[in-house]
């Protein structure tokens, strides 16, 4: 971290930065970046929205996404456990900069603020939902992470690798906004090899929250395929944090009864100790690739190797913080016009006023 003179610190401390967090993966990313911006006045909030999404979230009807439910509560507990300054919904202050882990939802109160968007991880395949959003102008969140970066409601987009930069440019994202910084949690995977997880040389299955986010998955087939790949070796399942644990455990016990099941724990350390990693569309596959594991995924391995986050000895958070400094000190004036989610919010507002 750079050495800062007292005058520099005092000047920057008057400037406020808001970090918008989602899952525990992105929350820890945001926290790491903030450590290199301690001369600024940093605040944190869980992910939030406007209109209909805000209504549903506040009524605990979106527990499968970070807007509410257990994911939101875990994020808030993380803030408290690490003594981070909290500003829920970014209401208490006027911010000089916002750092967010997604552009699928951009709340109205930050749209005219300088924004750094940090890639959270893997992107979903460009399926029918992606096409509906892209060509019918539906809200980006409907397309999930296949629409990552597509809002253009940000000034800088920090991405994991040159491969991802190429992917995003091919989708039509403005190349001048993209910075290849690497992303925290996936930029120094060798560190996970030092751990106290008690098992070694097993086959690890890292499940997804496909069904919880309204995507199709044949879990029975997935489990049976995992058993086939294991071929008698110890099979361990690490369930996705957003999953319906009761349902997932019941299915595993039925089709792979000898397996061990974890609903919590550091999945990266589990990957470090395994021989084989099985995933679908999960960012954790990049940890397996970085550590040279035998990997099975729904994404072609050649593509995964091309996209794999750069390993830079863990300096991605510093790289992103430097981009934040450049932006916050720039003279650009931010005025955005966006109709993202316009139709849904208009229908919601009409209903409330009726």
N, C-alpha and C positions, 0 to 999 in steps of 0.2 A: 504494500500500500504506500502511496506517495506521502512524503513528509509535507505537512502543510503549516505555513506560518500563521501566527495568531490572527493577523488582519484578514487573511484569506478565509480562515475558519469562521470568523465573525460575520463576514459578508455572506458566505454561503448558508450559514445557519438560519438566516432570515428567509431563505428560499425553501419552499415546502414541496416534498415529493410524496405522492400517494402510490402505494403498491397494492394492486388488486390481485388477490390470490384465489385459487380454485381448489384442486385436489391437494393432497399432501405433497405430491411430487412438485407441483408448481409453487406451493407455499414455501417449501424449502429452497427452491430456486430463487424466489423473490427475496427471501431472507438473506441468502448468500450475496446477492447483488447489492443489497442495502448496506452490507458490512463495508463496502468500498465507497459508500456515499454518506458516511457518518458525519461529515461536516455540513450536511444538509439536514433539514428538519423532516425526518421520515415518519410516515404514518402508514398503517396497514388496514385493509378491509377485506372481508370475504367477497366473493363475486356477487354482483347484484344487477338488477335490471329495472326496466320501467314498465308501466302499463300492465297488460295481461300477465306477462311473465312474473312481474313483481307481485301481483295479486296471488297468483298460484303459489309462488315461493313462500310468501308470508303465511299462507294457509297450509303449509307443509304438504303441497301436492306435487312437488318436483324433487322428491327425495333421491331420485336416481341421477341427479346432476348436482354440481357444487352450489347451486343457488339455495338449497335447503337440505334438511335431513342430516344424516350422520356426517356426511362430508363437510358440510358447513360447520357443524359443531366441533369436529376435529380441528378444523382450521382455526376457529376462535380459541379453542383450548391451547393450540400451539402458540398463538399470539400471547396469551396470558402466561404460559409456562416459560416463554423466552423474554418476558417483560417488554414486549413491543408496544409502541404507541398505536392505539386503535382509533380510527375514525370511520365508524360504520357508515356505508353508503357515501363516503366522502363529503359529508354535509357540513362538517364543522369548520372547514378551511377553504380558502381559495388556493389552488395548487399551481405551481410553476411547471410541474411535470407529473405525468402519470406513467407508471410502468405496469403493464398488464400481461397476463399469460394467455389471453385469448382476444381475438377481435370478432368472434361470433356474436358477442353481445357487447355493444358499446353504449353505456348509459348516457343519457342526454347531458348530465351535468359535467361530463368530461370531454365532450365532443369538440369543444373549442379550446382545449388545453393541449399542449405539446404531449405527444404520446410515443412511448417506446413499447413496441410489441415484441415479446420474447416467445419464440417457438416452444411449445410445450412438449412436443415429441412427435410420434408417428402420425401420419395423416391417414384417414380412412380412404378406401377405394372410391373412385369416381363412378358411383353407381347411379341409379335412377334419381335418388334424392339430390345428388350433386347436380344432375341435369335439370331437375325441376327448379332448383334455386337459381342456377346460372341463367336459364333461358326464360323463366317465368317471373323472375324478380322477387321470389319469396324470401323471407328472412333467412339470413345465413345460418342461424343455429339449426334450422331444419336439415341442412346438409351435414351437420356435425363437423368433424375435423377435416373432412374432404374440402371444406370451404376456408380452411385456415389461411389467413393473409389476404383473402379476397375482398374484404370490406373496403380497403384503402383508407380507412379512418384511423390513420396513424402516420407518424413521420418517419420512424425507423423500424425496420423489422429485422431482429437479430435471429439468425438461423444456425442450424447445427453443423452444416457442412456445405462444401461446394456442390455436392450432389443434390442436396435439398434446394440450394439456390437455383440450380438449373430447373428442378421440378417446378418451383414456384414461378419462375419466369415463363416457363412453358404454359402455365395456367393463365398467364396474362398479368401477373403482378409487376408493378413498376420496378425495374432493376435498380434504379437510383436510390430506392428506399431500403434495399436489402444489404445487410452486413453479415458476413460469415464470421461469427464470434465464437462458435461452439455454444453448447448449453450446459449449465451446471447439472450435476448428478450423472451425466453421461460423458464427461470429458476426461475422466481419470479413473477408468474402470478397474485398473490394476489394484487400486486401493482396497477394493472389496475382497481381495484374496486374503487379507488379514482379518479374520473373524473367529467367533467362537460358536458358530452354528455346528451342532453336534454330529451331523451326517456328512458323508462324502461318497463320491462315485455312484450317484443315483441318477435317475431320470426325473427331471423336474418339469412339471406342467404348470405354466403361468396362464391362468384362465382370463377371460375377458368379461366385460359387462355388456356384451352385445344385446342380450335379451332385455336388460334393464333400460337400454337406450333405443328400444324398438327396432332392432336389427335382427335378422334371422340367424339362428345358430342351431344346428343339430348337435346338442350336447351329448346325447347318447353315442352318436357316431364318433364324436371327438374323443370321448373317454375310451371307447373300444380301440380306436386307432392308437391312442397313447399306450394302452396295454400291449398292443401288438409291437410297437416300437421298443418298449421296455424289454420285452422278450425274457421275462423272468427276473430282471433286475428290480431293485427297490424303486417304487414309483412314489413321488411326492407331489401333491397338488398344493400350489399357493393360489388361493382365491383372490380375485380382484376385489379391492375395497368396496366397490359399489354394488357388488353382487348380492343377491338374495342367498345368504349363507345356508339357511335351512334347506332350501331346494337343492342347492349345489351339493351339499354334503350328502343328502339323501341319494342323489343320482350317483355320486362317486362310490358310495357304499354298496350300491346295487350292482354296478358294472365293473368296479375295480376294488373289491372289498379289502384287499391286502394293502391298499395304499395308505400313506400318511397324509393328513390334511392340515394345512395351516391357513388360518383366517387373518393372521397378522404376522409381523416380522419383516426383516429387511430382505426383500426379494433379490436385490443385487448380490448380497452375501450368499444367499441360497444358490444363485446362478454360479457364483465363483466356485462352489464346492461340488457342483454337479458335473456329470460327464456329457449329458444330453439335455438340451432345452427344447421344449415344445410350446409353441404359442400360436396365436392366430394373427390379429393385427394389433400387436402390443409393442410399445416402445422398448420394453425391457429386452426385446430380442437383440437390441444393439449392444447391451451389456454382454450377452452371450457371444456375439460376433467379435467384440473387442477382446474378449478373453479366450478366443479360439475354441469355443465349444462346438460340438456337433449340434446344429440348429435345424429345427423343423418349423416352418411358418407357412401361412397362406400367401405370403409375398415371396416372389422369386428371390433366391439367395443372391443372384447376380445384382439385382436391383438393391437389395438390402446392403450389400457391400459398398455399392456406389453411394448410397444415402448415409451410411454410417457416420455418426457424429465424430468430429475430429477429436483426437486424444492429445490434449495440450497441457497435461500435468495439472489440470484443475484451474486454469486461469480464465475460463469463460466468464465467470461472474465479474472479474476485473475488466475484461474486454467490454462487456455490456455496460458496466458502470462508466467506462470511458466514453462510450457512445452517448450515455445519458448526460454526461458533463458537456460534451460538444453541443448537444441539442439545447440544453437548458441555457447555455451561454450564447446561443445563436440569436440573430436578430429577426428570425422569421416570425411572421404574424400568422396565427392559425385561425382560419375561418372556414368551416366545413359546412357543406350542404349535403345531407344524406337522408334518404327515405327508408333506411333499413328498418324493417318491421313496421312500416307505416300503416299498411292495411290492417294488420292484426290489432295494433294499438288504437287505430281509429274506431274499429268495431267495438273494442273494449270500452273506450271512452263514451261511445254512443250508448252502450248498454248501461254504464254507471249513471249517466245523466238521465236516462229514461225513467 
